[in-house]
Amino acid sequence: MKRQVYNPYLPLYEYIPDGEPHVFDSRVYVYGSHDQFGAFSFCHKDYVAYSAPLDDLTDWKYEGVIMKKNEDPDNRNGKKDLFAPDVTCGPDKKYYIYYAYNFTGRIGVASSISPSGPFRFIGHVQYKDGTALGSKMKDIFQFDPAVLTDEDGKVYLYSGFGPDHFFPQIRPGLKADGCYCMELDKDMLTIKAEPKKVLEKKGKADDEFRGHEFFEASSIRKINRLYYLAYSSIEGHELCYSVGKTPFGPFKYGGILISNGDVGLNGRTEKEACYPLGNNHGGLVNIKGRWYIFYHRHTNFTNTDRQGAAEEISLDSDGRFHQAEMTSCGLNGGPLIGKGTYPASICCCLKPKEGNIFYPFFKNFIQKHQKMYITQTGPDNYPVPTQYIRNVSSGSLIGYKYFDLSGTSSIALSLSGRAQGTIGISFNEGDKPEYIKSIDISSKSKADIKIPFKHQAVRSGLYISFSIKGKLNFFSFSLD
């Protein structure tokens, strides 16, 4: 079997959300924050990076730790967590990483001679007098920085936050009222002028943004002489974009890039979300003439255990991106092969009978024992844990897009638990099962259930439905 890549595109024990992809030195690098599986909040671990050659997006290389949490002098004890970063190659050909840590309201900067680090602290974004931006009364609250080095060598930093209600982590006196842009001086630290607001929060934005106002997760790209400012909207689960003719705008609403529940795609509503919803953050990248959007999904019945995913996205001749759909095949360049064994957790559809919810920030241990969700055996370190789908119950629908099933004659499911009833196989979401298998699993040890089927499509969805009494754990499936 040829090498393939599926979503999540990194190892299943790796939890790197907020992925910002950039092409440096003929490779695509992904920089993100670093969740710890099972932790009670976001981004507990050091920054790491992965990269892949531009001609083979199946071959992801672990670049190691690129910056430790205690690299910043304000965090020598390592107790503050490193939030979503961004990286640029500056006019001096050095690489600079911009990051926020906890809800301090400041942005740190570190530099390296290599895109793979190590990055060493050089300072905090500051005013001309050396005062850190975010430390004065009425400063903007610095959060989720994005950075762009333009063709003329000018460097622009974007930052901001836009909750639609009181947010207790924000220090009193700081403004959290939208996204701001500022030009940086040659030292890559000092702002040349007062930050300028470029995107408004809910309640202040123009009508064209209504329902998709700025919340967080700034991400900036220049495409065909226009500036595309992507962001996470007030809805949380969707990445949207806006377009301006200058780095400072004005920015016009463009549309949705992706939702981590496919909400908005073909009219899908939040009640019909194909996957549990949660916060979202990512960025665009062009690789050999094709555009991709990187984003993240949620696991473990929480908003804080997030994994990176990526999809190809269409940009039309008018400069408009069309919303990408969540898939299992992601960066593979086509459907996955309809032969071999796959982890159950690469699903892009995970729907309980009662429908999906926005995953909670704080763990709800009562619901967690009842709901279906992706989890793993043990913590996110070696020996490598096994990821699986837990609490599969009656009415559950688990789906995968896309497979080449033209030569596939059966599927074998690796399950454990105690359940009696039927399992169905279909090829489109919402279709009645075309193939049904009766089951009676009475032991918590793993059982393999084989279901023969015939389906000749070279690009097909694969959906597994359950009508059972009891609950199951779903580990993997094999196609033959």
Secondary structure, DSSP 8 states (H G I E B T S, - for coil): ------SS-S-TT----SBEEEEETTEEEEE-----TT-SSS--S-EEEEEEETT-TT--EEEEEEE-GGGSGGGTTS-S-B---EEEE-TTS-EEEEEEBTT-S-EEEEEESSTT---EEEEE-B-TTS-BTTSSTT-B---S-EEEE-TTS-EEEEEEE--SS--TTS-TT-B-SEEEEEEE-TTSSBBSS--EEEEE-TTTS-GGGTTS-EEEEEEEEEETTEEEEEEEETTSSEEEEEEESSTT---EEEEEEEETT-TTGGG--GGG-SS-B----BEEEEETTEEEEEEEEE-TTSSS-EEEEEEEEEE-TTS-EE-----SSGGGSS-EESSEEEEGGG-SEEE-TT---B--SS--HHHHTTS-EEEESS-SSSS---EEEEEE-TT-EEEEEEEE-TT--EEEEEEEEEEEEEEEEESSTT---SEEEEEEE--SS-EEEEEE-----SSEEEEEEEEEEEEEEEEEEEE-
